[in-house]
């Protein structure tokens, strides 16, 4: 799924859903990009938001179920939400990339 375009060669960079997208590499020109520091700090909040949403929905939908079911639900939903939030925030331009400094 194309979500980011290389500023140098205008080719598409595909982001992966379940693999980290903190560092990207253009397949065409081999330029490397990484999240800005502000974006990285924002990205660190994603798991907390995802767990909060998962816990609150489990309280609504799984009332009276065993703790095992709730735990599996919370872990699964939080994992998927964090992954989708990552892609969604890049798509909206909230998470921004900068060219990686050689060093």
N, C-alpha and C positions, 0 to 999 in steps of 0.2 A: 504494500500500500504506500503510494507516494505521498509524503507529507512535507518534504523539505526539498528545496531546489538549490543547487550549488550556485553561489553568487558569481563564481569565476566562469564556469562553462555552461551554466543554465541547464545542466542535466539533472534528472531526478535522483534523489537519494531515498531509498526505501527504509522506513523504520520498522523494526521488528516488534511484535506485540509483547512477547515474553522474554526478550533479551534487552539488556540495558541500552538506552539511547543517549547516554551522557556524552559519548564520543561517537562521531560519525566520520566516515571516509567516503569521498566521492568515488564512484566506480570508474568514472571517465578520466578525470584529471588527477586523481589520487590526493587531493587536498584533504586535510583532516580538520575537523571542527569539534568543538566541545562546548558544553553549556556555559553561559556566562555565570559568574559567581552569584549574581542575584537569582538567576534561574535555578541554579543548583540548590540554593537555600529554599526556594519555593518548592522544588521537587521533593525535598526532604519532608515536607508537610503532607504530601500525598498519602503515604501509608496511614497516618493518623486520621486523616479525613475519611479514608476508605474504611478503616476499622470502626470509626464512629458511626458511619452510615450503616455498616453491616450489623453492628450491635443494636442500633435503634430499630432497624427493620426486623431483626430477629425477635426483639421484644414485642413487636406488633404481630408478626406472622406465626411465630413459633411459641405462642403462649401455652404453657402446660406440657411442652415436649421435654424430653430428657436433656441433660447437659451435653451428652455426646452429640446429639443431633444439632444442638445450637452451636457447639464448638466447630463441627465440620462446616456448617453453614457460614459461620462468621469467617473462618479461615478462607474458604473458597470464594465467598463474595468479596472479601477485602482484597484478595489477590487479584481477582479479575477487575475490580474497580480501580485499583492502583495502576494496573497495566493500561486500561482504557483511558484513565485520566491523563496519563503521560502522553499518549498519542493525541488526545483531544486538546491538551494545553499547547502542544507544539503546533497543531493545526490552527488554533486561534491566535497564535503568535505571542502567547504569554510566556512560554519558555523559548528563549532565544539562544542562538548559537553564535560563536565567534571562531575565527580561524585559530587553530592550535599553534602556539608559538613553538618553534624548533628549539630543542634544548636538551 
